[in-house]
Amino acid sequence: MNINNTNINMNNLVQKTATEKTKDQEKLLEACKDFEAIFTNIMFKEMNKTVIEASEKSKGREIFTDMFYEELANEVSDGENSMGIANMIYKQMKDRI
């Protein structure tokens, strides 16, 4: 049995595991950002329900408003100026992968 060969194989195994862990953590971060975007979208829609409308909304306006809030939630949740929900969830879960 060649000990040097075994050490090389163990090092490759450790590196591969670390690489896979990094990829899993990147996927987790994306999932956390998506969760924050969904949460923010729901929050915007609920806030919009409190606004008193002067006239009835058309179906087209409702669809546009929903699309607008969805895109706004995605923008707000991605980047440095996010609410921080994604980062908090990520920090709590990243060591469990």
C-alpha positions as CSV (number, residue, x, y, z in Angstrom):
1,M,0.0,0.0,0.0
2,N,1.4,3.4,-1.0
3,I,0.9,6.0,1.7
4,N,1.7,8.9,-0.5
5,N,-1.0,7.9,-2.9
6,T,-3.5,7.6,-0.1
7,N,-2.7,11.2,1.1
8,I,-3.2,12.6,-2.4
9,N,-6.5,10.9,-2.7
10,M,-7.7,12.2,0.7
11,N,-6.6,15.7,-0.2
12,N,-8.6,15.5,-3.4
13,L,-11.6,14.2,-1.5
14,V,-11.4,17.1,1.0
15,Q,-11.0,19.7,-1.8
16,K,-13.9,18.2,-3.7
17,T,-16.1,18.3,-0.6
18,A,-15.1,22.0,0.1
19,T,-16.0,22.8,-3.5
20,E,-19.3,21.1,-3.3
21,K,-20.0,22.9,0.0
22,T,-19.2,26.2,-1.6
23,K,-21.6,25.5,-4.5
24,D,-24.3,24.4,-2.0
25,Q,-23.8,27.6,0.0
26,E,-24.1,29.7,-3.2
27,K,-27.4,27.9,-3.9
28,L,-28.5,28.6,-0.3
29,L,-27.8,32.3,-0.7
30,E,-29.8,32.5,-3.9
31,A,-32.7,30.7,-2.2
32,C,-32.5,33.1,0.7
33,K,-32.6,36.1,-1.7
34,D,-35.6,34.5,-3.5
35,F,-37.4,34.1,-0.1
36,E,-36.7,37.7,0.8
37,A,-38.1,38.8,-2.6
38,I,-41.2,36.8,-2.1
39,F,-41.7,38.1,1.4
40,T,-41.1,41.7,0.2
41,N,-43.6,41.2,-2.7
42,I,-46.3,40.0,-0.3
43,M,-45.5,43.0,2.0
44,F,-45.9,45.4,-0.9
45,K,-49.2,43.9,-1.9
46,E,-50.6,44.0,1.6
47,M,-49.4,47.6,1.9
48,N,-51.2,48.5,-1.3
49,K,-54.5,47.1,0.0
50,T,-54.5,50.0,2.6
51,V,-54.5,52.6,-0.2
52,I,-58.0,54.0,-0.8
53,E,-58.6,54.0,-4.6
54,A,-60.7,56.8,-6.2
55,S,-62.0,54.5,-8.9
56,E,-62.2,50.8,-9.7
57,K,-59.1,49.1,-11.1
58,S,-59.2,47.5,-14.5
59,K,-57.8,43.9,-14.9
60,G,-54.9,45.3,-16.9
61,R,-54.0,47.7,-14.2
62,E,-54.1,44.9,-11.5
63,I,-51.8,42.7,-13.6
64,F,-49.4,45.6,-14.2
65,T,-49.4,46.5,-10.5
66,D,-48.6,42.9,-9.6
67,M,-45.8,42.7,-12.1
68,F,-44.4,46.1,-10.8
69,Y,-44.4,44.9,-7.2
70,E,-42.8,41.6,-8.1
71,E,-40.0,43.4,-10.0
72,L,-39.6,46.0,-7.3
73,A,-39.3,43.2,-4.6
74,N,-36.6,41.5,-6.7
75,E,-34.6,44.7,-7.0
76,V,-35.0,45.6,-3.3
77,S,-34.0,42.1,-2.2
78,D,-30.9,41.9,-4.3
79,G,-27.9,44.0,-3.5
80,E,-26.4,45.9,-0.7
81,N,-29.6,47.9,0.1
82,S,-31.7,44.9,0.8
83,M,-33.7,44.5,4.1
84,G,-31.2,41.9,5.3
85,I,-33.6,39.0,5.7
86,A,-31.7,36.9,3.2
87,N,-28.4,37.5,5.0
88,M,-29.8,36.6,8.4
89,I,-31.3,33.4,7.1
90,Y,-28.1,32.5,5.2
91,K,-25.9,33.1,8.3
92,Q,-28.1,30.8,10.4
93,M,-28.2,28.0,7.8
94,K,-24.9,28.0,6.0
95,D,-23.1,25.9,8.6
96,R,-25.8,23.2,8.4
97,I,-24.9,22.3,4.8
